[in-house]
Amino acid sequence: MYVTLNDPDTGKTRNIKVGFSWFFLLLTPFYGIPQFVKGIWKHGLVVAALGIFAVLTMGSSASSLVGVLLIAAAVFYGIKGNKIVAQSLLAKGWTFDGDEHSIHQARIRWELPA
């Protein structure tokens, strides 16, 4: 299920999936590419720093811990990434647009006030 968010100032719209994101799961370990693409820059910087740290610690005893952290980040963003993107857009003034049922389900799943 997807919901549409609309920027009332520019008229831009974005469809955001409500639920799990394979895009975030599979590409997050690659220096936070999905976070930058989806516009959550601070999250992208954190994941990119973790990725750089993983390269710098390669071959040391810390490399397995950093690898586990990257995998954990990928799973976290796979589950919560779309919610974070939607909350970021809503905080910037974007509004829901379209089907009331989908909007209601998104508010419930993303724990947003009605």
Secondary structure, 3 states (H helix, E strand, C coil): CEEEEECCCCCCEEEEECCCCHHHHHHCCCCCHHHHHHCCHHHHHHHHHHHHHHHHCCCCCCHHHHHHHHHHHHHHHHHHHHHHHHHHHHHCCCEEECCHHHHHHHHHHCCCCC
